[in-house]
Every structure is written in C-alpha cells, then in structure tokens.
Amino acid sequence: MHAAPARPVTATALPTVTGTLRAVEALLLGSGQRTARRNAWTAVLEDRRRARDRVETEHVLEAVAARTSWGT
C-alpha cells in the first residue's frame, strides 16, 4: 500500500464579526444606504466625543470656580 503524498497545511483566517457584518450589509443594502448608515454612526461617535469634552470642561470650570471662591 502506498501512502498518499502529504499536502501542506494551510491556515485560513476566520472572518471578524465586523467583517462579517459589513459583508452582510453589502449584500442587503445599496451603496447609498450603506454610506448613510456609516455617516450616521460617525455622527453618533462625534456627538459622544463632544459630550465627553463638555463634561470635562464643566469639571475644570467648577474646579477653577471653587478655587477662586476660597480666595475671596
């Protein structure tokens, strides 16, 4: 009996969840709708960033106000 020649072992990377969702999105949605969804998500992330900046600025202003009230 002859042994079959050994085949090289190749690793196939599993798709990421994000990649899979984007592929499904590409199948289900037209490119215009896809762009609109991405733009909306970018706007949500930007709003969150601005909200964090507002809270941080508020804390700084409160700290400065508290510091100056001691001196008066």
Buried (B, 14 or more C-beta within 10 A) or exposed (E): EEEEEEEEEEEEEEEEEEEEEBEEEEEEEEEEEBEEEEEEEEEEEEEEEEEEEEEEEEEEEEEEEEEEEEEE
